[in-house]
């Protein structure tokens, strides 16, 4: 009798937990998440913090390992100091770059080369051969969860976009999913994104984790040559 009563109690508890989880989830507006992101970004301006980004790209959905892997660790010290270490692994091997920015000064080190000071770079825009035809956006509040023992509010945003080729002969559906974990103080704790197209096997996953560490220090490297190098 006690055994069946225990099973009954556990079943009721599980059902209540499941119903509570569903009750937390709800559809919200895109503007609500945009406001939360803007607040979080604004708070970052005065924070000393580290972001670890992991990016994995798979050629086929059944692949067990990525064909392209990036790990990037970025550290920020206000008002204008940043250090970034990036490691890329692909079919060509491993490339490691380290970059430091202090105000308008920028420094770069590739693999085992010496540090170089960079001249200001020019941003370029590349235009593809497709045009956006239709877009739908769905945003949901997924409830409260835990990130590194911290309470977090989880939001998920899915953007489904249909693209038509310039010659009008083909249509591509692109699905982009973003997830945001916000602390009770409105700070980013974690971000995720997933990107895929219906007629292509490539799938891209990106994950960002935030660590607010007041002990981070960033200083300019020792430059052996005063010659600046264009990126």
Residue, then its C-alpha position, 0 to 999 in steps of 0.5 A: x500500500x505504501x509503495x503504490x501511495x508513493x508512486x501516486x505522490x511522485x506522479x502528482x508531483x511530476x504532473x504539477x511540475x510539468x504543468x507549471x513549466x507549461x504555465x510559465x511559457x508564453x508568447x511575447x512581443x519582439x519589442x519586449x525582447x529587444x528592450x531587454x537586450x538594449x538594457x543588457x547591452x547598456x549595462x555592459x558598457x560599465x562592466x568588466x567582463x569576459x565572453x566565451x563564444x563557441x561556433x560550430x558548423x556542420x556540413x551534414x545533419x548526421x555529422x558527429x563533428x563539425x567541419x568548422x570550429x571557432x572558439x573566441x574569448x573576449x575580455x572588456x574593461x571600460x571604457x575602451x579596452x578589449x582583448x580577443x583570442x580566437x582559435x579556428x579549426x578547419x580542414x586547413x588546420x588551426x589558426x590562432x589570432x590575438x587582438x588588443x584594442x585600447x582606444x583607437x590603437x589596435x594590435x594583432x598577433x597571428x599564431x607565433x608571429x610578433x605583435x603588430x600595430x594595425x592601421x585603421x581598417x575599412x569595413x566592406x559590405x558584400x551583397x549576395x544574389x538573393x532578395x528577402x521575400x517574406x519574414x515571420x517572427x515568433x518570440x516566446x518567454x520560456x520560463x525561469x531556469x538556472x545558469x551557473x547556479x544563477x536564476x535566469x529568464x529564458x527567451x527564444x526568438x525564431x525568425x523564418x525568412x523566405x528568400x527568392x533568387x534574383x532570377x526568380x527560379x528558386x526559393x530558400x527558407x532560412x530559419x534563425x533561432x536565438x535564445x537569451x538568458x537574462x539575470x534578475x539584474x538584467x544582465x546577459x548570462x548566456x546567448x545561443x543561436x542556430x542557423x539553417x536553410x531548408x535546401x542546404x545541409x550546413x547548420x551553424x550553432x553559436x553559443x556565448x557565455x558571460x562571466x563578470x570578473x572585475x580582476x581582468x586587466x588589459x595592457x598594450x603588448x610590446x611591439x618590436x617594430x614601429x611599422x604599422x601593418x594594414x589588416 
